[in-house]
Amino acid sequence: MFLVLLEGGQSASSGSGGLMEAFRENPTFLSINLVVSAIVAALIVNRTIHQFKNYSINAHELISQISTLVRAGNIDRAIAQTKGLELPLYRIVRAGLTNANKGEDKIEAEMSSVYDELKGEIDRHVTELFALANIATLTGLLGTVFGLIHTFGSISRPGLSAAEKSNLLANGIAEAMYNTAFGLGIAVICMTAFMLLSFNAKKIRHELEGAKDRLFTLLTLDRPQG
């Protein structure tokens, strides 16, 4: 959408009300949304990298490996497999294993503490995209309103011919509408990214909670006694 707007602005003549002309005539709200779009892009890239870099481990495979060692009584070896690894799933597993001999309540408390901390990290800054979508939309609409006010003020000047007024009105409305289009374009990107990242965050939470529950069962019920 932004490319279409830019192409429209570049191909427009000096009096045709293109995007570049809109920036020259009424830059305030378009500039604000330009800043918002940069923030949105940074957030989306940051959260996408965070989710896929830190939470792409196969939880089922890791718990299966740990399960084999625990059932064989090799708790220390199982802990050693998670040493030095600060990825979220390893932190939960290590919290359970290092408290394996301290009773069910301690195991549950330590793993839940790590899990609760991770939930905040998974969702961090994702909800901001929803707020930025509203800011971009309202900023675009506000820019449109101010642009129309400016346009109608211009055509009310005395001494203008009908043709000049018509040209000013057409260009002014086009420039004002760019504010709405720019704001809505940012909002669509924000809401799409919010939906995808929220869905993935929910999937990650489900996987981590499932791994936590399987490890708790392993350490308290399936683990060989003595």
Secondary structure, DSSP 8 states (H G I E B T S, - for coil): -HHHHHHHHHHS-TTS--HHHHHHHSHHHHHHHHHHHHHHHHHHHHHHHHHHHHS-S-HHHHHHHHHHHHHTT-HHHHHHTTTT--SHHHHHHHHHHTTTTS-HHHHHHHHHHHHHHHHHHHHTTTHHHHHHHHHHHHHHHHHHHHHHHHHHHHHTSTT--HHHHHHHHHHHHHHHHHHHHHHHHHHHHHHHHHHHHHHHHHHHHHHHHHHHHHHHHIIIIIS---
